[in-house]
Amino acid sequence: MPQTLHVGVCICDGVTLSDFIIPVEILASLNSVDDPMMAAQFNFGDVPYRLKFDYLAPKLQPVTSILSPFSPTVNPTKTYDSATAEGIQYDVLWIPAGPLPNLSTGADMTPASEIAFIKAQAPKAKYVMSVCAGSSILAHAGVLSGKRATTNKSLFKIIEAGAPKDITWVPKARWVIDGNIWTSSGVTAGADMALEFVSHLVGPQVARIIRGQVEVVEVTQEDDPFAAFHDLV
């Protein structure tokens, strides 16, 4: 029987939608192996995992994006408090960028309930994954202490300056893996990291099938032209 991984997507007002919507669709493709039509078309082989998703926010009200009011909203499925009250431990935490840090001081603007939830969940999670400035949230939650990590290159210097000093920030990397902590560069890099995560979980054959469906060009961790673009190397 396949194992179900429970994924908690941690969001709040000011979230970057592309940091999680595209990656979640990539990860949810693992569930399509149970669709007879998909299974007949593609040779998935033995896929030992299925994924279940919760979208967590401070309140059960539509979450606005960084481009509000010009973009869609997202309806959370649980609040941080309700998930905690239910005693849920997530296997995977997916952390997209939240509100931009203060561009002058680098101070993190993430709601306290999200920070507290991540602090409580991360020690027992199998994987903790951030996209773009989501790494700033992990940094302020103490998850990246002693770790290597990367982030959005346009905000790299601001995030590095405002984060705790015991983190090794990698300026040139599409994504960075340190133990069970995965961090990616900006926005579209989340799709690349999601596909690498699929390969890690179930092997490159399934990752290639999904890549072909979503038409994401294959890259490596070192394929990061935006480090030079933003004068980081």
Steps between C-alpha positions, in 0.01 A plus 500: 500500500631848416587736783316832522710806572304783663618834360438825684521807275560797728347820364386844612408833343776618270583150376648445154254267329748353251722390790254224586222459242724367222714286735188354666360401160832330424499313831130413471578331168622204706135434583415468131650149495165388641317640197454207256522727194825660620645166602420358157668790323816525711729235643519626857619171641475447875432833672518447878359840604176694476463858626231675700501880529385754755522874438565665835453865587444716809125520432244312290449787261628548145874564494612787280816486293793735469327649192166559671250627395601400146533124552289208624457417867548159663261333743684335791387156613618540861639765729833456674318484831245240385769273353688524830184428699435191286849373576598474134868447425578573135749287311589785265490873569492716187581864570443754220600864537274699726491875539817666377751572773549863595717620212692737726564283805445145369251439783268206435129587472359145528205453740608373841262202475675374188846535655386318814338221296815443293717497813276232653464288185849508347683274750277200419431571131663267251568791264492878536499686167495869412474694177631849437485720812335214686854429620483827694201359688692181576797707613293701747335180623847365586476214251807601297742541790825325411369424151584593143215669313415720206225745416367744241802671349338843468444497879809298589702777669199633692401153625858410591545825693177457696539129578678337795876486442540124540369425149723441197325671210592362157490780241512279190260205512167417343425305816696379804450180700639473854375187671122511488493876435445604137511866395464641150574821319225732380148404393545276193784317672232344718384292203857379443537407866162325499606283207829419671300407809282266292817339367630467856176339620412267215784508249594684179263305272188642663660845525568494124139405426370789710760737352374412155142569604570843651776587247762618748852496356742286699767690694752420771558660838782704346288649218448842654553793259325736739790499746708684240200709389474638854880536545529230764793320331 
